[in-house]
Amino acid sequence: MVADFSESASTRITRMVLGIYLIVLCFLIPLTGGSAESDVCDLGRRGIWIYYRMAMNFGVTGDLCGYFLQVCELVMALVVVVVDIMVKSGIIK
């Protein structure tokens, strides 16, 4: 499914639009208030870079997409738990 989408979509336009979204969000999110948002943006950018490198080495497969999805879900759950602990302990208000 992903391979069909990537073959039929205009790759150049898709990359340009996603790049613009990433640049705009990475500049606007830190303006909303703290450094936590920019840290999340940086982690997201790094995650996408890792996925891109893996896709370039192994190709886009269902296994790679599933692996990436599971890693993202586990990292999100871990971040929620860590932030909850930090808020309850008074480190973050």
C-alpha positions in Angstrom: 0.0 0.0 0.0 2.8 2.4 0.9 4.7 1.5 -2.2 1.6 2.1 -4.4 1.2 5.5 -2.8 4.8 6.4 -3.2 4.8 5.4 -6.9 1.7 7.3 -7.8 2.4 10.4 -5.8 4.5 13.2 -7.2 7.6 12.6 -5.1 9.0 16.1 -5.5 5.8 17.9 -4.6 5.2 15.6 -1.7 8.7 16.1 -0.3 8.4 19.8 -0.7 5.1 20.1 1.1 6.2 17.8 4.0 9.5 19.8 4.2 7.6 23.1 4.4 5.3 21.6 7.1 8.3 20.4 9.1 10.1 23.8 8.8 7.1 25.8 9.7 6.2 23.6 12.7 9.8 23.5 14.0 9.9 27.3 14.0 6.3 27.9 15.3 6.1 25.3 18.0 9.0 26.8 20.2 7.2 30.2 20.0 4.2 28.8 21.9 6.0 28.6 25.2 8.7 26.3 26.3 11.6 24.1 25.2 9.6 20.9 25.7 7.8 21.5 22.4 11.0 22.0 20.5 12.5 18.9 22.1 9.5 16.9 20.9 9.9 18.4 17.4 13.6 17.4 17.5 12.8 13.9 18.5 10.2 13.6 15.8 12.7 14.8 13.2 15.2 12.3 14.4 12.7 9.5 14.2 11.7 10.4 10.7 15.4 10.5 9.7 16.0 7.0 11.2 13.0 5.7 9.3 14.2 7.4 6.1 17.7 5.8 6.4 16.2 2.4 7.1 13.9 2.7 4.1 16.8 3.7 1.8 18.8 0.7 3.0 16.1 -2.0 3.0 13.3 -0.5 0.9 9.8 0.2 2.1 8.2 -3.0 3.3 5.3 -3.8 5.6 7.8 -5.1 8.2 9.6 -1.8 8.2 6.4 0.2 8.5 5.1 -2.0 11.3 8.5 -1.8 13.2 8.5 2.0 12.9 4.9 2.3 14.1 5.6 0.0 17.1 8.7 2.0 18.0 6.9 5.3 17.8 4.0 4.0 19.9 6.4 2.7 22.6 8.3 5.9 22.7 5.1 8.0 23.0 3.9 5.8 25.9 7.3 6.1 27.6 7.3 9.9 27.2 3.9 10.1 28.7 5.0 8.0 31.7 8.2 10.0 32.2 6.4 13.4 32.0 3.7 12.1 34.4 6.4 11.1 36.9 8.1 14.5 36.4 4.9 16.4 37.0 4.0 14.4 40.1 7.4 14.9 41.6 7.3 18.6 41.0 10.1 18.9 38.4 7.6 20.2 35.9 4.7 22.4 36.9 
